[in-house]
């Protein structure tokens, strides 16, 4: 991320807000934007400059997001800031050739169902006029905005989709901006008819799949499908129905209602957690898990709920696996204030459950019952993290066990084919002085790969 450019863009916006309140109100105003408290003396401008200068690079993205939300600048500056923020994450790539093919495929299709919502989508993503102030103050629309009204709305035969995409700058836009554009065009707001939504998605997916991406139904809202642009290599499984975790002991479960897939914990309910809330396209974040825990345990205070949940999860880790505990601690210590918006690191997750023992079931027994850690990322991506001690590849005497190793790699193949990403740490990796830094670097690379912001 280009922090220097981001700071240069934000500084005049922040200092320009000096007249938003009185001297007395400035500390509260700065706090709302995530800025440090301003100096006590000086003009309002000097105080705002002092506050912004004290912001670290690490905190700059959070300030930028709040500023865009609460005090949006003109479209040109907005887009510049957004593109810098998005540059820190990986998004599905759509080369210019395939963008043109998408537009060409849409030349003979209706671009929208609701004209007003279509215009709103364009306004929030593209630079329609360089003289934004005239539009904001009720002046006559000029430039691209006026041309769209003329050639797209009043005389739709004038501009095919290829021309509109070109005028908007869609062919050269960032991958994230182009993805948001397609997702918006597929949304129920722009085309409030499910049949129309699905027809549009089918049209654009033909060229998109040629570059390894597609619009995929990932959620629903108001009875309409929600489509997101995802890699064809992303998970294709449905949403989790039973998330059973934080139990080092094999749980004693039964179906209370097989039709509804309701699970009942028969004995030792206190030793296992079952997350029973819907998990949408954003995955399962720590803040979601904390809210669920607070409600379930009737803990109103958020700080207390956070500490209580952390302690409960930490207690579920095997006592004979210090490396596993170190990885868990390193995750929270490494990201600290960013943790609430990050995917929850779930320990001791039960993937399979079989009421019979291996002896009873024989070769069909489910040997791979539990995962060390699981993260449910946005867009249905499921990441398994395993910490491998000697028991993964050696027998009780410490000698290499080829059969044990073969079972492990076979289980990995099955997980990957089922749509899981599997990453392994050797226990020895987590017993070196740099282990916590190494764990943080791994998670930073993982989140960047899947477009999860860490700021």
N, C-alpha and C positions, 0 to 999 in steps of 0.2 A: 504494500500500500504506500502511496506517495504522500507521506505525512506533511512534507513541506508544502506541496500544492494544496492539500486539504486545509492546512492552517491558513494559507494565504487567501483561500476562498472564504473561510469562516470569519476571519478577523473583522473585515468591514461589516459583515452582517451582525456580528455580536456587538460591536461598538455602536452600530447604527441603532441599536435598541435602547440606547441610554435614556431616551425620552419616554420610554414605556411606563415609567413610574418615578416616584420621588426618590430623594437620597435615602430615606428611611426604608423604602421598599426594595432597594437594589439587592441586599443580601438574600432576601426571599426569592427575588426574581432570578438571581444567579443560581441559587440552589435548585430551582425548578428545571433549569437547563443543564444541570449536572456540572456547573462551574464552581470553582472554589470561592469562598467569601472574598469580596473586594476589599481593598485597603480602606481604612476609615476616613482618610482625608483626601482632598482633591476634588476636581470637578467630576461630574457623573461620567464623562467620557474617560477621564484618567482612571477612575475606579473600575470601569468596565474593561479597559485595556489591561489593568493589573490582574484582574480576575482571569481573563482569557490567557494571558501570558503564563499563568501558573498551571494551566492544564497540561498534563503529560500527554505524550503521543498516544499512550495506551488508552487514555480516556477520551481522546479526540473523536473517535467514531461515534461513541455514545452521545456526545454533545451534538454532533452533526445530525444524528437521527432525531433527537428531540427538537432541534432547531427547524428541521424540515417539516416536522409534524405541527409544531406550534406557531412558527413564524416563517412560512414558506417564502422563499425568495422568487425572483423571476425564473421563468422556465429554463433559460440558458444556464444560470448558475445552479439551479436545482439539479439539472441533468449532469453537470460537471461533478457535483458533489456525490450524487448517486453512483455514477460510474466509478469514482474512486473507491467508495465504500464496497461496491460489488467486486472490485478487482481483487479483493483479498480472499475471495471464495471461488471455488470451481463450479461452473455451470455447464450443462450440456452444450457442446459446440455445434453451431450450425453455420457452415461456410457460406459465403456469398452465393455461390452457384445454387445451392439448395434453397436459399431464401428466394431467389428469383424463380425457381421452379414452383415453390409454394404460391408465390404471387401469380404466376402464369396459370396455375391450376385454379385460382380463384377468379380469374378474369370473367368467367361466365356465371359466377355465383353471387348471391346476395351477401353483401358484407355485413349487414346488420339487420336486426328486426326492430330495434328501438333506436331511433335517430338521436334522441337526447342522450341516452346512455353511451352511444357510440361516440358522440362528440366529447363526452366527459372522459372516456377512455383515451381519446387522442390528446386532450388537454393535460392529463396527468402523466403522459409518457413522452410527448414530443414537443418540440419547439415550433409552435404554430406561427408566432410573430416575434420579430426582434424588438418591436416597440410594444412590449407587453403592457406598459403603463396606460396606453390609450384604451385597451380593452378593459383593464381593471377599473378605469374611471368612467366607463359607460360610453366611450367613444365608438365611432363606427369601426367595425372589424376590418382589418386590412391584411395584406400579405396572404400567407398560406391559409389562414383561417377563412378568409373571404373566398379564396379559390376553392376550398373544399365545399363550402356552401353552394358555390356556383356549379362545380363540375362533378361533385359526388352526390349531393342531395337533390338539387333542382334538375340537373341534367346528367344523370348517372351514366349515360352512354358516352359522355365526354372522356372520362378517365377510367380506364380499366384498372384493376388492382395493381398491376405492375407499375403504372404511373403514380398511383397514390403511395405505394411503398417507397418509390424513388423520391418523391417530394418530401416524404416524412423523414427520410434518411435511414429507413429500416435496413437497407442492405449493408450499411457500414456501422450500424449501432452495436452496442455491446451484446453479448449473448444473452445476458439477463434481461435487458430491455426488450429484445426481440421475443424472448420467451414470454414475458409478461404481456406483450402485444397479442400474441397468438392465444394465450390463455384467456385474455380479456375478450377477444373476438368469439371465443367458444363459450363464454359465460352466459348464464341465464339472464343477466342484466342486459347484455347487448342483444341477445337473441332469446327472448322469453318463450321458447317453444322447444321441448326436449327433442322432438324429431329434427328440427332445424339444427340444434346443437350437434346431434350425432351425425347428421349429414355433413356439416362443416368439418368435424373432426375426421371423418372418413376421407374427405377430400384432401386435407393437408397432410394426413399421415402417409399417404402414398409417396410423396417426395421426401418427407421427413425421415422415413424409415431407411431411405437410401444412405443417410449419413448417421444412422445409429441412434435416432431418438424418435419419440412419438408423443402425441397428446394421449394421456391415459386417464381414465376415470379413477380418481383417487378419493373422492368424498362425495357427500351430497349436502345440499343446503336448500331449505324450503321446498323439498321434494324434487329439486332439479339436480342432475349430476354436476359435479365439479371436475374439471379436467386440468391436469398439470403436465408440463413438459418434462419428460423423464428420459433417462438413458434406457436403451433396450436391454442393458445389462443390469438395471435395477431390479429389485425383488418383484416378483409377480404374484406372491401369495396374498391372500386376503388379510383383513385386519385380525389381530390377535383376539381370540374369544376368551381364553383363560390364561392369565399371566400369573403363574405360581412361582414364588421366589422367596429368597431370604430364609431358606431352610436347609441346613446341612444334613438333616436326617430325611430319609425317604418318607414323604407324607402318606397318611392313611386317608385316602379320598374315596368318594363315591359320587355318582351322578344323582343329584336330587331330582332333576327333571331332564331326562335325556333329550327330549324334543327341543328344549330351550338351552341345552348345553350348560345347565346350572350345576356347579360343583359344590359338594359339601365336604368339609373337613370333619372326619369322624372322630378322631382323637388328637390330642395335643395341638389344638387349634392355635395356641399361642406361639407355636414354633414355626408357623408358615404364614406367609402373606399372599393374598390373592387380590390383585388389582382388578376391579370389576367395572371400571368406567370405559366408555368408548375411547379408542385411540384413533385420531384422525390423521390427516395428511402431514401434520407437523411432527408426528412421532410422539414419543413420551418424554417430556422434559422434566427436569428436577422440580420445577415449580408446580407442574401438574401432580407429580407424585407427592410433593409436600402438602398441597391442598387436600388431596385425597386422604393422606395420613392424618392431617389436622382434623378433618371432618370425622373420620372413623374413630379417632381417639378423643374427640371433643376437646381439642387443644385450640383455643382461640388465638393465643399469642403466636405470631408467625415465627419469631425467633426461637421460641420454645419448641414449636413444631419441627423446625429445621434441625435443631440439636437432637431432639428425641428420635427423629427418623434416622439421622446419621448414626446415632448410637445403636439403634435397632438393626440396621443393615450391617454395621461393623461387627456386631455380636454374632451375626450369622456366618461369618467367615470361619473356615476350619482353623482350629488352634494350631494344627501341625503344619500350617503353610504361611510362615512369615512373609514370603515373597508376594503371596496373594494380598495380604494386608497392606504391604508397602505399595502395591499398585493402586489399591483403593485410596489410600491416603494421598498418594502423589497426584491423583486426579483432582481431588478437592483442594489441595494446597497449591497446585499449579495454576488453577483457574479462578479460585476464590470468588470475587464478586460477579464473575461471568457465569458461574455454575447454574443459577436459577434458569437461565435461558438455554442451557446446554442439554443434550439428551441425558436422561438419568442412567447412571451406571448401576445396573441391577445385578446383585451378586446371587450366586447359588440358584439359578433358574432351572426349573424342571421342564425339560423338553418332552420327554416320554414318561409315562407312568404305567406300570404293569403290576397288577395286584399279585401276580404269581412270581415266585422266585425263579432264578435262572435254572435251578435244578428241576423245577416243575415244568418250566416252559421248554427247556432244551435249547437247541440251536436257534429257535425263533425268539428267544428272550431279547428284550430291548436292553442291550448292554450299555448304551450311551444314554443314561438317564438325565444327567444334569450338566449344565454349562457353568463354568466359573463366573463369567460375566456376560451380560447381554445389553446392548444398546438398541433402541428402536428409533432410528433416524427418520428425517422427513422423507416423504415419497415412498414409504414402505420398505426402506432399506433396513435390514436386520444384521447387526454386527455381533459376532461371538468372539470373546477374548478368552483364551485359555492360558493358564500358567502351568507349565510342565515341569514336574519334579521327576525323580528317578522312576517312580512307579509307572510313568508313561512309556518307558522304553526298557526297563530292567526288571528282573525278578527279585524275590525277597533277599537273595544273596548279593545283589548288586551287579550281577552279570547281565549282559545284553540279552534281551528277550525278543526275538524276531517276531514271534506270534503276537505279543502284546503291542509292539510297534505297528504291525500290519493291521491290527484291529483299530488302532488310533487313526491311521491314515485313511482307512476305509470309511470310518465314521465322518472324517472331514469331507471326503468326496460326497457322501450322502447329504451332509449339511449344505454344501455348496450347490449341489444339484437341486436342493429344496429351496434355494433362494437366499441362503445365509452367506455372509462374508465371514471367513474365519481367520483370525490372527492369533499367533502363538508367541508367548514369551517363555524362554527357558528360565528356570528358577535361578540359574547362575547369573543371568543378566540383571536380576533384581537384587543381587547381593554385592554390588559394586558401589563405590562412593557416588558415582554419577547416575545411579538408578532413577532417582526421582526426576532429574532433568531429562533423562532418556524417555521416561514415560510421558512427560509433558510434550516433548517433541513429537512422539508418536501420535498422541491425540490431536495435536495441532495439525499434523499432516493428514490424519484421518478426516478431521472435520473440514479441512480445506478441500479435500478430494470430493466430499459430498455436499459442499456448499453450505456448511453450518457456520454462521458467524460466531467468533469467539471474543468479540469486543462488545 
